[in-house]
């Protein structure tokens, strides 16, 4: 699952559009934790 997180991080980090998609999939606190970690 760690590989999936790092993969998604690289995808939505530079692209706001991808970021919105991730927000729909994961709650705000969840992806916020992933970004901080």
NORKAFEN-V895498 format. One record per residue. N is the residue number from 1. NEAR is the number of other C-alpha atoms within 10 Angstrom. Layout:
BEGIN
n={N & N}
near={NEAR & NEAR}
END
This chain:
BEGIN
n={1 & 2 & 3 & 4 & 5 & 6 & 7 & 8 & 9 & 10 & 11 & 12 & 13 & 14 & 15 & 16 & 17 & 18 & 19 & 20 & 21 & 22 & 23 & 24 & 25 & 26 & 27 & 28 & 29 & 30 & 31 & 32 & 33 & 34 & 35 & 36 & 37}
near={6 & 7 & 8 & 8 & 13 & 12 & 11 & 14 & 17 & 10 & 15 & 15 & 12 & 10 & 10 & 11 & 11 & 14 & 17 & 12 & 11 & 17 & 14 & 9 & 11 & 12 & 10 & 11 & 10 & 11 & 17 & 12 & 9 & 11 & 12 & 6 & 6}
END
